[in-house]
């Protein structure tokens, strides 16, 4: 955890060591009433189990659990969380009208080596007194998390910061995202095209086009976020730093023949 009065390291240096933007350290989590935050936590957990639930089914599930909620409240909270009823996957933003949408390039493509395909996605992170948004970039072949970044808004700067950090590891042949405004923005796609990286975007409403990072979100939440119930942004950032190190370097993956992502990615 970042210490305010560390005897040797400044807050700036501590943020650098865990890969946290210093502005994020001072950010406040987005707030809602305690009851709404509790509902959002339940919705988030249910959505990981049943990503095909829109707000009518989610409302029915909460009512079944004994919560007096109506569809209007659940629809608003799911929209705030980036879970859209029409599409069976997280959509934390919509494409802007002047942004270019690229085709999905990965249908039927065999993933055979690191740096062949990277992908990025954003997810909602519940906290004890608010919530944040998290973006991560992952290598499909090795499941190695190349970079991540927290934000208390959905403005695209935090995604571009994560991209710059990821590119310090290398350059993929293809970079895949959803059609959200953060990823279709000229600054983001321009950085990829400048690096001669081909851009791929999920089809609308397709939950499996970015399946590897969807699995990452389940791991992050069930193995860390839900268990620790973070109350402050610095603690969340420090905890995620530790978790992603564990995920990359110590957590064997069955799909990798029980090797760890770092060994697979770095051995290439």
HUCORGI-V608286 format. One record per backbone hydrogen bond with DSSP energy under -1.0 kcal/mol. CO is the residue of the C=O (numbers start at 1). NH is the residue of the N-H. E is the energy in kcal/mol with one decimal. If there is no record, write none. Layout:
BEGIN
<<CO	NH	E> <CO	NH	E>>
END
This chain:
BEGIN
<<3	6	-1.1> <10	14	-2.5> <11	15	-2.5> <12	16	-2.1> <13	17	-2.1> <14	18	-1.3> <15	20	-3.0> <21	25	-1.2> <22	26	-1.1> <33	37	-2.7> <34	38	-2.0> <35	39	-2.4> <36	40	-2.7> <37	41	-2.0> <38	42	-2.1> <39	43	-2.9> <40	44	-2.7> <41	45	-2.2> <42	46	-2.5> <43	47	-2.8> <44	48	-1.6> <45	49	-1.2> <46	50	-3.0> <50	53	-2.1> <54	58	-2.4> <55	59	-2.5> <56	60	-2.1> <57	61	-2.5> <58	62	-2.3> <59	63	-2.5> <60	64	-2.3> <61	65	-1.3> <62	67	-2.3> <63	66	-1.6> <67	69	-1.5> <70	74	-1.9> <71	75	-2.9> <72	76	-2.0> <73	77	-2.4> <74	78	-2.6> <75	79	-2.0> <76	80	-2.3> <77	81	-2.1> <78	83	-3.3> <82	91	-3.0> <87	89	-1.1> <96	99	-1.7> <106	109	-1.9> <113	116	-1.2> <115	173	-1.3> <116	174	-1.7> <117	140	-2.6> <118	176	-3.0> <119	138	-2.6> <121	136	-1.9> <123	134	-2.7> <125	132	-2.1> <130	127	-2.4> <131	30	-2.6> <132	125	-3.0> <133	151	-2.1> <134	123	-2.6> <135	149	-2.1> <136	121	-1.5> <137	146	-2.3> <137	147	-1.2> <138	119	-2.1> <139	143	-2.2> <144	139	-2.5> <147	137	-2.6> <149	135	-2.5> <151	133	-3.0> <156	160	-1.7> <157	161	-2.2> <158	162	-1.8> <159	163	-2.1> <160	164	-2.4> <161	165	-1.9> <162	166	-2.4> <163	167	-2.4> <165	168	-1.0> <166	169	-2.2> <173	198	-2.3> <174	118	-2.4> <175	200	-2.8> <176	120	-1.9> <177	202	-2.8> <180	184	-1.8> <185	189	-2.6> <186	190	-2.4> <187	191	-1.3> <188	192	-1.5> <189	193	-2.7> <190	194	-2.5> <191	195	-1.1> <192	197	-2.4> <193	196	-1.6> <198	175	-2.8> <200	177	-1.8> <203	206	-1.8> <208	211	-1.2> <210	214	-1.4> <211	215	-2.1> <212	216	-1.5> <213	217	-2.0> <214	218	-1.5> <215	219	-2.0> <216	220	-2.9> <217	221	-2.4> <218	222	-2.6> <219	223	-2.3> <220	225	-2.1> <221	226	-3.0> <224	228	-2.4> <225	229	-2.1> <230	128	-3.1> <232	236	-2.3> <233	237	-3.0> <234	238	-2.5> <235	239	-2.6> <236	240	-2.6> <237	241	-2.2> <238	242	-2.1> <239	243	-2.4> <240	244	-3.1> <241	245	-1.6> <242	246	-2.3> <243	247	-3.3> <244	248	-2.4> <245	249	-2.8> <246	250	-2.4> <246	251	-1.5> <248	262	-3.1> <253	256	-1.4> <253	258	-2.4> <254	257	-1.7> <259	253	-2.3> <260	264	-1.6> <261	265	-3.1> <262	266	-2.8>>
END
